[in-house]
Every structure is written in C-alpha cells, then in structure tokens.
Amino acid sequence: MRRLLGICADAKLIAADTCDDLLSDFKNFMRTTPCGDMESFDATNDRIDSFFHQCLSTCHKKAWPVMKMFLVLSHGQATVERGFSVNKEVVVENQI
C-alpha cells in the first residue's frame, strides 16, 4: 500500500501530505477487520470491490476513495487486443 500511495502521489493523483493518513487508515483497517471476514471472501463468487466497499466505506472513510481508485485501474491491454481479434475475424469473413 505504501508503494501504491507513493506512485499515486508522484503522479499527483492524490495529495502527498495525505499519504500518511491514508496509510494509517488502511493499516487500521487491516488490524481491525475480523479474520473471518477475510477468510469468508470467495474470489469465484464474491466481488472484491463489494467486499472492500462494505468494509472500508463505513469506518475507514479516508482509505475507501483511494482503494476505489486502485480497483478501477486497468490490468492490461486485453480489451484492446480482443477488439483487434474481433476485427480480424470480420475482415476474414468479409473476404470470403
């Protein structure tokens, strides 16, 4: 989390003077969240954004906006590449 906050502060996505408060709030969340809540999370059926929203948005209001920003980051170019594949299939079908 410290590294992510540092990257966001360097990119001016969040104010650098709030990083310590955000890190403290996230550490507090990790300390106070019951282990049962974390262990009951099922990645195949549950959504990580819903889980964090439920846990962070009520008691840890400083950390939630930053976590929400992290959750919407793109994980790669898969969507763009998929579009190219679809376009290639359409071109091939139209040439026949």
PyMOL commands that set and color helices and strands:
alter all, ss='L'
color gray80, all
select helices_A, chain A and resi 2-10+16-32+35-39+48-59+63-71+78-95
alter helices_A, ss='H'
color red, helices_A
deselect
rebuild
show_as cartoon
